[in-house]
Amino acid sequence: MPAEGERLAQLKNNLKRRAQVYDLAREFFRGRGFLEVETPVRVPAIAPEINIVPVESEGWYLTTSPELHMKRLLAAGYSQIFQISHCFRKGERGRLHNPEFSLLEWYRSQANYMDMMSDTEQLLTMLTRKLRMGSIIHYQGHEIDLRLPWPRLDVRQAFLKTVGWDPVEYYDARRFDNDMATEILPGLPFERPAVLMDYPAPAASLARLKPGNPLVAERAEVFIGGLELANAYSELTDRAEQTRRFAAEIEQIEREQGRKIPMPESFIEAVGNMPESGGIALGMERLVMLLCDAASIDEVTAFTVDNI
Amino acid sequence: MEIEEVHKNTKLLYQGKPWNVDNAEFVKPGKGRAIYRLRLKNLLDASTLDITFHSGDKVEEASITNQEMQYLYKEGDHYIFMNTANFEQTFITEAQLGEKINFLKEGTLVTMQLLDERPIDITIPTFVELSVVETGTAIKTATVTAQTKSARLETGYTIDVPAFIKEGDVLKIDTRTGSYVERLSTKK
């Protein structure tokens, strides 16, 4: 058999499971009254983020996340929506990354970031039950106990305990990113999921600040088996604040990287009409990797950028 | 070049030395800055170095080319080679060659690695033929085990050879282990 035929034949069980996971995820959200939506992949503006570089397409961009359009639907009264969509992030290639990948995003009104984490817990519970995997799964030679609730860890406490400094009091973006990637995340226990919550306000991105504690943002991330699986926010619904954050990010991107990114005006128009809501983005390949005991994104993707 | 363009087996110049990227690991939190963990192998002495770069960092690519060269002669601690394609001469130092000098005799064809135009190393044939310039007689013992003695070869290299080897014999030498393989011809 030619090399490609052999490679693809070896992926068959994983690709079948990938399809099952997609079916079950859709079943999960439909069963809870969510509407599946589709938003454009090629867009005139994206959320400006210094560490996410978009692929350009004739002056527009291939979307890095469906977030902005889904929030425009939310602002128009679509109160529970989900989508599985292809996203593109330039240069992201490694064991856990392919520049084209799939995000499952869902949003619901009258919810916050921890409600989105509860949804994620319920989704994983449903998936492992339907796939007859039990609540303790095997991943890369380890047992992971997925029983609920998953442990919650405060970002500030995790930093104080592991690296001995307080990122909420003294935020330093480079040091924060570096310590998160090299100390905090590798140090998380493998045998349980971990929900990191309450990020320093400057790392809020599109999350609202915590009512009563403006030093932290209502942002949470879940890690399972060393995989960064999903990122949730209590969504920022303050138009002036969102505009100010984007303008600062656009200015920083141009100053530090020389990239010019436009302000996503249509999204900004909608922000003020958004209800209080929670939103989350989950990496589908990471989820499938976890449920296939796959070490690499290459084992759950038929055609990565390297064999396209 | 941008750190983003570095892959396994990219050749880099780092701290003035040429390296091969033996392994490249990409680590990136979704919202965070990308980290590139590289394992580098020194192209001159094979020592390794683990180093971390971040997105936005720039590194210098080393362009390594291979060229067939013929060893001509030694001058001081310079070993003079001739490019078989254009007949231009260049040299590489005794320190760069290390133990390979033991197997270099005039006229040997080798593959030379060049960093830009600068010779950095040579790859010698796995087997070379060298003649014996000096050897004594084996000390006779009562045992029947194979007897060996030392012999000095035309390159100045001294190895253990079987007792029957004589001055003027041409030997096949394995350059990977530096050891005697067989006698190819003997002086009548």
Chai-1 contact restraints between the chains, C-beta under 6 A:
chainA,res_idxA,chainB,res_idxB,connection_type,confidence,min_distance_angstrom,max_distance_angstrom,comment,restraint_id
A,N51,B,G32,contact,1.0,0.0,6.0,A-B,restraint_1
A,N51,B,R33,contact,1.0,0.0,6.0,A-B,restraint_2
A,G91,B,E4,contact,1.0,0.0,6.0,A-B,restraint_3
A,G94,B,F26,contact,1.0,0.0,6.0,A-B,restraint_4
A,D177,B,G32,contact,1.0,0.0,6.0,A-B,restraint_5
A,D177,B,R33,contact,1.0,0.0,6.0,A-B,restraint_6
A,M180,B,P29,contact,1.0,0.0,6.0,A-B,restraint_7
A,A181,B,V27,contact,1.0,0.0,6.0,A-B,restraint_8
A,A181,B,P29,contact,1.0,0.0,6.0,A-B,restraint_9
A,A181,B,I35,contact,1.0,0.0,6.0,A-B,restraint_10
A,S205,B,K31,contact,1.0,0.0,6.0,A-B,restraint_11
A,E228,B,G30,contact,1.0,0.0,6.0,A-B,restraint_12
A,N231,B,G30,contact,1.0,0.0,6.0,A-B,restraint_13
